[in-house]
Amino acid sequence: LKAIKKLSKVRIKEVEEGIEIMPEEGNENYRELRRISEDVKNIKIKGIDGIRRAIIRREGEEYVIYTEGSNFKEVLKVEGVDTSRTITNDIQAIYEVLGIEAARNAIINEAHNTLQEQGLNVDIRHIMLVADLMTSTGTIRPIGRQGVSGEKSSVIARAAFEITVDHLLGASRRGEGDDLKGVAENIIVGQPIKLGTGSVELAIDVKKLSKMKVKK
């Protein structure tokens, strides 16, 4: 009842069957009824903020509760909840409650499960590398222009990901240069990458070479 009383421009009356909610006097019209109807749907009568509904499924010999929405911290406080087996796909909530290592594991599991559902068999070590990169600073960074890709030192590598023109114009205004030390930028400009055989620099002394006798 306290939650319902917070509704604006309504009259509330308790009856035997429950509670009647009506528009203010002089404002009884269809538009107001629709507004009140929508506002009532958003009132939380009981439960946990952020969780809109719950579904109970039987899996083997036990029952599992699946929820639409998430409030990881508050769910762990509920009596009877097995905290060691409670999971969520809200990575930020996992980071805030359990720390960065738990968030890293959640990123790996979510990415691996998503790829498997699409029938893509990706080596788990590739996913682990991405998760390590996202969490290496102790916080969760996205793989995008606002995160890992946008923080690359190479202008060309940043421009190759998104908003190419903006990156190039911004770099020219700031007078940035590119040493072409990474893989992507070397491939873009069409020269060997500085890895493997590309990392070796050899010089030949032509004069000494001409004096060498070739044995038959």
Sequence and secondary structure as in RCSB ss.txt:
>XXXX:A:sequence
LKAIKKLSKVRIKEVEEGIEIMPEEGNENYRELRRISEDVKNIKIKGIDGIRRAIIRREGEEYVIYTEGSNFKEV
LKVEGVDTSRTITNDIQAIYEVLGIEAARNAIINEAHNTLQEQGLNVDIRHIMLVADLMTSTGTIRPIGRQGVSG
EKSSVIARAAFEITVDHLLGASRRGEGDDLKGVAENIIVGQPIKLGTGSVELAIDVKKLSKMKVKK
>XXXX:A:secstr
 TTGGGSSSEEEEEETTEEEEEE TT  SHHHHHHHHHHHHT   SS TTEEEEEEEEETTEEEEEEEE  HHHH
TTSTT  TTS   S HHHHHHHH HHHHHHHHHHHHHHHHHHTT    HHHHHHHHHHHHTTSS   SSTTSTGG
G S HHHHHHHS HHHHHHHHHHHT      SHHHHHHHTS  SSGGGG      HHHHHH     
